[in-house]
Amino acid sequence: MIDFRYHLVSLMAVLVALTMGVVLGAGPLQGKISDTLTGQVSQLSKQQAELRETNEELVKQANSNGEYIGVLGRKLTPGTMTDKKVAVIRMPGVKDEVMTGLNTQIKVAGAAITNTVTVKDAWFSEDSKSYRDSLASTLASKLGDKVDAKVSTQRVLSTALAAGLTSDDTEVQALVANLSAGDVPLVKASTVTDPAEFILVVSPDSNEKDTKDSVLKLDLEFVKGIDTVLPKGTVIVGSAKEENSYLTQIRAEKLAVSTVDGVGSVMSKVSTPFALLADQAGTNQAYGTQQYATQLIPPVPTPAKEG
C-alpha cells in the first residue's frame, strides 16, 4: 500500500511547479513572452495586408485583361462566321447567362443558330434507363452504318441527335423529334428545317449534377456520338478546373474533339467561334488555361469583307 507521505510529496511538487510557472510568467519571462507574441501578431498582420494588396492587384489585372480581350473580340469576331449555321446543345446544369453569352458571340460572328437543344435530366437519369434502351434500339435502325451492335445506348442516342441536327434528309431530321417526344422526352428542341454545319456543346462545371432525387452522371458517350457524326466542326465548351469537371474528363480521355475551357468567361466566349472554325479546318486543340489545355486561344481567322 502506498504511504500517505508519498501522496503529500507529490501534491507539494505539483503546487511548487504551478507556483514557479505563475511567478516566472508574471515576472522574468513576462516581457519575453509578450514581445514574442507581439512580434508574431505584427508579422502576421503585415503578411495579411500584403496578401490583400496582392489579391486586389490580381483582381484589377484580371478585370483589365478581360476588358482587353472583350474589346479585341468585338473587333476581330464580326464577319468570321458569316452565313455559317450552328446547332447549340445545352447539357444539364448549364446556367442561363452562359448560354446567353455564347449565343450572342456566335451571332456577332455572323453565324445563324439553326437550333438550340436543351438536354433534359432524363437523358442521363438511372430512372429512364429502360426507356432509353428501348428508344435506342428503334433509332439505331435509322442510323445505318453510323452505329453498330457494340455501341452503347448513350452513343446511339447522341449520334441520332447529331445526325438529325446536321442532315438535310427529312427522315433523319425527324430523329430529333423522336428524342423530344413521348412520355419521357430526352431533349427540348424545335423542328429541324435547316441543317447545321457546326455543333457547339455547352457542358457544366462538373460531370455530375445534383437533382432532387439523384445525381446525374454525364458520361463521355454523349460527346463520342456527336463527334462520330461531325468529326470536323464540333466544339465542347465547359470547365476544366476540377478533376471531375466534364471537360477535364474529355481532355483526360484524349477524345478527338476541340474544347474551350473557362465557360462563362470573356476569353471563353471570344474563343468559341474561332474554335469552331479551327475544328472544321482540321485543327483539334484544347483551348484555354485550365487542366490539359494545349493552346491558349484558337487561330484568329480573317473577317469576311463586307460587300
DRENBANU-162009 format. One record per residue (C-alpha): x, y, z; residue number from 1; residue in three letters. Coordinates in nm, 4 decimals, m for minus. Each point is the difference from the previous one (the first is absolute). Example, Ala and Ser with C-alpha at 12.3 -4.5 7.8 and 13.67 -1.06 7.14 Angstrom:
<atoms>
        px        py        pz   nr  rest
    1.2300   m0.4500    0.7800    1   Ala
    0.1370    0.3440   m0.0660    2   Ser
</atoms>
This chain:
<atoms>
        px        py        pz   nr  rest
    0.0000    0.0000    0.0000    1   Met
    0.1329    0.3459   m0.0954    2   Ile
    0.0994    0.2124    0.3016    3   Asp
   m0.1958    0.3234    0.0684    4   Phe
    0.3306    0.1918   m0.0059    5   Arg
    0.0443   m0.0949   m0.3669    6   Tyr
   m0.3307    0.1691   m0.0894    7   His
    0.0940    0.3048    0.2072    8   Leu
    0.3397    0.0370   m0.1710    9   Val
   m0.1598   m0.0388   m0.3479   10   Ser
   m0.2628    0.2646    0.0795   11   Leu
    0.2646    0.2412    0.1269   12   Met
    0.2073   m0.0533   m0.3178   13   Ala
   m0.2987    0.0900   m0.2185   14   Val
   m0.0733    0.3114    0.2057   15   Leu
    0.3666    0.1107   m0.0163   16   Val
    0.0030   m0.0458   m0.3805   17   Ala
   m0.3194    0.2034   m0.0402   18   Leu
    0.1337    0.2731    0.2253   19   Thr
    0.3280    0.0225   m0.1923   20   Met
   m0.1918    0.0201   m0.3299   21   Gly
   m0.2137    0.2855    0.1266   22   Val
    0.3002    0.1848    0.1453   23   Val
    0.2147   m0.0386   m0.3115   24   Leu
   m0.2883    0.0881   m0.2313   25   Gly
   m0.0850    0.3119    0.1959   26   Ala
    0.3602    0.0905    0.0611   27   Gly
    0.3225   m0.0644   m0.1994   28   Pro
   m0.1664   m0.1760   m0.2975   29   Leu
   m0.2958    0.2332   m0.0310   30   Gln
    0.1828    0.2522   m0.2175   31   Gly
    0.1519   m0.2610   m0.2316   32   Lys
   m0.3306   m0.1823   m0.0495   33   Ile
   m0.1835    0.3257   m0.0585   34   Ser
    0.2648    0.1250   m0.2458   35   Asp
   m0.0034   m0.3315   m0.1912   36   Thr
   m0.3789   m0.0028   m0.0323   37   Leu
   m0.0097    0.3667   m0.0963   38   Thr
    0.2630   m0.0600   m0.2689   39   Gly
   m0.1894   m0.2978   m0.1419   40   Gln
   m0.3289    0.1902   m0.0093   41   Val
    0.1695    0.2943   m0.1698   42   Ser
    0.1613   m0.2285   m0.2600   43   Gln
   m0.3267   m0.1793   m0.0718   44   Leu
   m0.1841    0.3321   m0.0364   45   Ser
    0.2631    0.1184   m0.2450   46   Lys
   m0.0247   m0.3214   m0.2035   47   Gln
   m0.3781    0.0268   m0.0069   48   Gln
    0.0188    0.3580   m0.1250   49   Ala
    0.2477   m0.1008   m0.2712   50   Glu
   m0.2170   m0.2924   m0.1111   51   Leu
   m0.3068    0.2237   m0.0109   52   Arg
    0.1867    0.2532   m0.2102   53   Glu
    0.1269   m0.2733   m0.2353   54   Thr
   m0.3494   m0.1450   m0.0344   55   Asn
   m0.1498    0.3389   m0.0816   56   Glu
    0.2704    0.0572   m0.2604   57   Glu
   m0.0657   m0.3412   m0.1584   58   Leu
   m0.3739    0.0700   m0.0117   59   Val
    0.0637    0.3340   m0.1704   60   Lys
    0.2365   m0.1664   m0.2455   61   Gln
   m0.2504   m0.2762   m0.0771   62   Ala
   m0.2764    0.2536   m0.0561   63   Asn
    0.2286    0.2035   m0.2212   64   Ser
    0.0982   m0.3071   m0.2013   65   Asn
   m0.3659   m0.0968   m0.0334   66   Gly
   m0.0884    0.3455   m0.1288   67   Glu
    0.2897   m0.0111   m0.2461   68   Tyr
   m0.1009   m0.3427   m0.1303   69   Ile
   m0.3602    0.1175   m0.0288   70   Gly
    0.0983    0.3044   m0.2047   71   Val
    0.2300   m0.2102   m0.2168   72   Leu
   m0.2760   m0.2556   m0.0513   73   Gly
   m0.2478    0.2663   m0.1084   74   Arg
    0.2486    0.1210   m0.2618   75   Lys
    0.1072   m0.3415   m0.1326   76   Leu
   m0.3144   m0.2141    0.0277   77   Thr
   m0.2535    0.1715   m0.2323   78   Pro
   m0.0182   m0.1611   m0.3433   79   Gly
    0.2131   m0.3049    0.0830   80   Thr
   m0.2981   m0.2403   m0.0213   81   Met
   m0.2207    0.1784   m0.2518   82   Thr
   m0.2632   m0.2356   m0.1489   83   Asp
    0.1124   m0.2882    0.2244   84   Lys
   m0.2607   m0.2089    0.1823   85   Lys
    0.0445   m0.1186    0.3578   86   Val
   m0.2066   m0.2358    0.2154   87   Ala
    0.0470    0.0581    0.3733   88   Val
   m0.0469   m0.2813    0.2519   89   Ile
   m0.0472    0.0942    0.3641   90   Arg
    0.0770   m0.2764    0.2480   91   Met
   m0.1607   m0.0260    0.3457   92   Pro
    0.1431    0.2389    0.2583   93   Gly
    0.0970    0.2834   m0.2370   94   Val
   m0.1081    0.3461    0.1184   95   Lys
   m0.2195    0.2352   m0.2050   96   Asp
    0.2564    0.2804   m0.0036   97   Glu
    0.2611   m0.2338   m0.1489   98   Val
   m0.2317   m0.0872   m0.2876   99   Met
   m0.0902    0.3636   m0.0588  100   Thr
    0.3650    0.1033   m0.0231  101   Gly
    0.0973   m0.2766   m0.2431  102   Leu
   m0.3066    0.0447   m0.2207  103   Asn
    0.0677    0.3710   m0.0228  104   Thr
    0.3638   m0.0577   m0.0970  105   Gln
   m0.0945   m0.2476   m0.2724  106   Ile
   m0.2457    0.2508   m0.1452  107   Lys
    0.2615    0.2767    0.0190  108   Val
    0.2238   m0.2234   m0.2111  109   Ala
   m0.2725    0.0012   m0.2640  110   Gly
   m0.1220   m0.3578    0.0405  111   Ala
   m0.3599   m0.1138    0.0270  112   Ala
   m0.1103   m0.2287    0.2830  113   Ile
   m0.2194   m0.2577   m0.1724  114   Thr
   m0.1081   m0.1781    0.3163  115   Asn
    0.0571    0.0209    0.3738  116   Thr
   m0.0397   m0.3395    0.1651  117   Val
   m0.0442   m0.0307    0.3742  118   Thr
    0.0979   m0.3448    0.1267  119   Val
   m0.2302   m0.1061    0.2805  120   Lys
    0.0929   m0.1873    0.3171  121   Asp
   m0.1756   m0.3099   m0.1383  122   Ala
    0.2857   m0.0438   m0.2481  123   Trp
    0.2333   m0.1036    0.2823  124   Phe
   m0.2363   m0.0964    0.2838  125   Ser
    0.0112   m0.3604    0.1175  126   Glu
   m0.3799    0.0055    0.0277  127   Asp
   m0.0305    0.0415   m0.3788  128   Ser
    0.2480   m0.2696   m0.0979  129   Lys
   m0.2537   m0.2553   m0.1236  130   Ser
   m0.1758    0.2638   m0.2108  131   Tyr
    0.3288    0.1118   m0.1528  132   Arg
    0.0987   m0.3574   m0.0824  133   Asp
   m0.3315   m0.0554   m0.1762  134   Ser
    0.0209    0.3269   m0.1929  135   Leu
    0.3617   m0.0624   m0.0993  136   Ala
   m0.0864   m0.3366   m0.1537  137   Ser
   m0.2663    0.1718   m0.2105  138   Thr
    0.2214    0.2884   m0.1121  139   Leu
    0.3035   m0.2176   m0.0748  140   Ala
   m0.1735   m0.1482   m0.3034  141   Ser
   m0.0334    0.3491   m0.1471  142   Lys
    0.3693    0.0874    0.0433  143   Leu
    0.1410   m0.2564   m0.2405  144   Gly
    0.3756   m0.0471    0.0220  145   Asp
    0.0425    0.2845    0.2515  146   Lys
   m0.0547   m0.2464    0.2867  147   Val
    0.0505   m0.3714    0.0533  148   Asp
   m0.1079   m0.2634    0.2502  149   Ala
    0.2895    0.0741    0.2355  150   Lys
   m0.0861    0.3678    0.0444  151   Val
   m0.1528    0.1075    0.3322  152   Ser
   m0.3535    0.1336    0.0353  153   Thr
    0.1309    0.3461    0.0843  154   Gln
    0.2111    0.0116   m0.3134  155   Arg
   m0.2888   m0.1128   m0.2199  156   Val
   m0.2178    0.2787    0.1386  157   Leu
    0.2616    0.2756   m0.0361  158   Ser
    0.0841   m0.1240   m0.3488  159   Thr
   m0.3684    0.0275   m0.0883  160   Ala
   m0.0119    0.3524    0.1436  161   Leu
    0.3046    0.1192   m0.1936  162   Ala
   m0.1153   m0.1683   m0.3215  163   Ala
   m0.3409    0.1615    0.0257  164   Gly
    0.1485    0.3450    0.0580  165   Leu
    0.2411   m0.0161   m0.2951  166   Thr
   m0.1853   m0.1978   m0.2679  167   Ser
   m0.2012    0.1380   m0.2904  168   Asp
   m0.2008   m0.3225   m0.0123  169   Asp
   m0.3404    0.0583    0.1563  170   Thr
   m0.0190   m0.3580    0.1300  171   Glu
    0.3318    0.0399    0.1807  172   Val
   m0.1011    0.3448    0.1259  173   Gln
   m0.3029   m0.1673    0.1575  174   Ala
    0.2357   m0.1787    0.2416  175   Leu
    0.0134    0.3200    0.2048  176   Val
   m0.3792   m0.0056    0.0239  177   Ala
    0.0179   m0.3639    0.1160  178   Asn
    0.2348    0.1017    0.2801  179   Leu
   m0.2256    0.2842    0.1116  180   Ser
   m0.3265   m0.1958   m0.0144  181   Ala
   m0.1623   m0.2673    0.2154  182   Gly
   m0.0749   m0.0244    0.3701  183   Asp
    0.3687    0.0493    0.0842  184   Val
    0.1423    0.2647   m0.2358  185   Pro
    0.3789   m0.0029    0.0036  186   Leu
    0.0432    0.3428   m0.1582  187   Val
   m0.1856    0.3211   m0.0643  188   Lys
    0.0537    0.1185   m0.3570  189   Ala
   m0.1819    0.1636   m0.2863  190   Ser
   m0.0728   m0.1807   m0.3255  191   Thr
    0.3089   m0.0259   m0.2198  192   Val
   m0.0484    0.1762   m0.3315  193   Thr
    0.3493    0.1312   m0.0666  194   Asp
    0.3006   m0.2322    0.0474  195   Pro
    0.2932    0.1320    0.2017  196   Ala
    0.3647   m0.0293   m0.1056  197   Glu
    0.1322    0.0565    0.3517  198   Phe
   m0.1014   m0.1392    0.3383  199   Ile
    0.0814    0.1827    0.3211  200   Leu
   m0.0484   m0.2008    0.3196  201   Val
   m0.0117    0.2055    0.3194  202   Val
    0.0876   m0.2124    0.3019  203   Ser
   m0.0256    0.0756    0.3746  204   Pro
    0.2780    0.0486    0.2549  205   Asp
   m0.0240   m0.3591    0.1229  206   Ser
   m0.0777   m0.3345   m0.1601  207   Asn
   m0.2609   m0.0513    0.2699  208   Glu
   m0.3127    0.2020    0.0634  209   Lys
   m0.1891   m0.0131    0.3278  210   Asp
   m0.3761   m0.0389   m0.0400  211   Thr
   m0.2829   m0.0396    0.2481  212   Lys
    0.0034   m0.3763   m0.0333  213   Asp
    0.3497   m0.1024   m0.1058  214   Ser
    0.3289    0.0966   m0.1577  215   Val
    0.0278    0.0064   m0.3786  216   Leu
    0.3250   m0.1405   m0.1338  217   Lys
    0.0720    0.1686   m0.3314  218   Leu
    0.1977   m0.2697   m0.1799  219   Asp
    0.2386    0.0520   m0.2922  220   Leu
   m0.2026   m0.2154   m0.2387  221   Glu
   m0.2102    0.3086   m0.0680  222   Phe
    0.2936    0.1848   m0.1565  223   Val
    0.1274   m0.3079   m0.1819  224   Lys
   m0.3304   m0.0412   m0.1835  225   Gly
   m0.0073    0.3621   m0.1141  226   Ile
    0.3593   m0.0132   m0.1174  227   Asp
   m0.0794   m0.3159   m0.1980  228   Thr
   m0.2440    0.2003   m0.2112  229   Val
    0.1980    0.3232   m0.0216  230   Leu
    0.3727   m0.0612    0.0598  231   Pro
    0.0772    0.3431   m0.1458  232   Lys
   m0.1994    0.2917    0.1324  233   Gly
   m0.0808   m0.1233    0.3530  234   Thr
    0.1157    0.1955    0.3068  235   Val
   m0.0668   m0.0625    0.3690  236   Ile
    0.0012    0.3009    0.2334  237   Val
    0.0194   m0.0514    0.3738  238   Gly
    0.2230    0.0031    0.3059  239   Ser
    0.3219   m0.1908    0.0613  240   Ala
    0.0782    0.1428    0.3438  241   Lys
   m0.0741   m0.3169    0.1935  242   Glu
    0.0877   m0.3637   m0.0652  243   Glu
   m0.3686   m0.0936   m0.0063  244   Asn
   m0.0931    0.2785   m0.2429  245   Ser
   m0.1552   m0.1318   m0.3202  246   Tyr
    0.2490    0.1808   m0.2235  247   Leu
    0.2920   m0.1307    0.2067  248   Thr
   m0.1233   m0.3550   m0.0564  249   Gln
   m0.0255    0.0572   m0.3749  250   Ile
    0.3549    0.1318   m0.0125  251   Arg
    0.1385   m0.2708    0.2258  252   Ala
   m0.1512   m0.2661   m0.2274  253   Glu
    0.1528    0.1834   m0.2990  254   Lys
   m0.3230   m0.0041   m0.1962  255   Leu
    0.0451    0.1390   m0.3496  256   Ala
   m0.2104    0.3132    0.0513  257   Val
    0.0976    0.3622    0.0445  258   Ser
   m0.0694    0.1446    0.3445  259   Thr
   m0.0126    0.3487    0.1503  260   Val
    0.0296    0.0396    0.3777  261   Asp
   m0.0924    0.2844    0.2338  262   Gly
   m0.3706   m0.0191   m0.0870  263   Val
   m0.1688    0.3334    0.0740  264   Gly
    0.3210    0.2026   m0.0251  265   Ser
    0.0711    0.2659   m0.2617  266   Val
    0.2887   m0.2031   m0.1410  267   Met
   m0.2224   m0.3056   m0.0391  268   Ser
   m0.2689    0.1940   m0.1846  269   Lys
    0.2478    0.1679   m0.2338  270   Val
    0.1799   m0.3276   m0.0714  271   Ser
   m0.3088   m0.2078   m0.0798  272   Thr
   m0.0766    0.1178   m0.3577  273   Pro
    0.3698   m0.0240   m0.0888  274   Phe
    0.0190   m0.3510    0.1484  275   Ala
   m0.2962   m0.1113   m0.2131  276   Leu
    0.1708    0.1234   m0.3163  277   Leu
    0.3353   m0.1498    0.0982  278   Ala
   m0.1576   m0.3391    0.0720  279   Asp
   m0.1780   m0.0013   m0.3351  280   Gln
    0.3338    0.0751   m0.1644  281   Ala
    0.1532   m0.3013    0.1727  282   Gly
    0.1764    0.1702    0.2920  283   Thr
   m0.0913   m0.1950    0.3122  284   Asn
    0.1151    0.1600    0.3261  285   Gln
   m0.0901    0.0574    0.3649  286   Ala
   m0.0222    0.3779    0.0298  287   Tyr
    0.0295    0.1994    0.3217  288   Gly
    0.2001    0.0116    0.3209  289   Thr
   m0.1410   m0.2873    0.2052  290   Gln
    0.0934   m0.3676    0.0324  291   Gln
    0.1377   m0.1766   m0.3092  292   Tyr
   m0.0238    0.3150   m0.2144  293   Ala
    0.2278   m0.0216   m0.3045  294   Thr
   m0.0381    0.3510   m0.1406  295   Gln
   m0.1034    0.3340    0.1492  296   Leu
   m0.2305    0.1204   m0.2788  297   Ile
   m0.1078   m0.1331   m0.3408  298   Pro
    0.1422    0.1432   m0.3232  299   Pro
   m0.1734    0.3297   m0.0749  300   Val
   m0.1577   m0.0089   m0.3473  301   Pro
   m0.0171    0.2917   m0.2401  302   Thr
   m0.3439    0.1638    0.0141  303   Pro
   m0.2022   m0.0196   m0.3204  304   Ala
    0.0065    0.3189   m0.2065  305   Lys
   m0.3229    0.1950   m0.0144  306   Glu
   m0.1686    0.0436   m0.3349  307   Gly
</atoms>
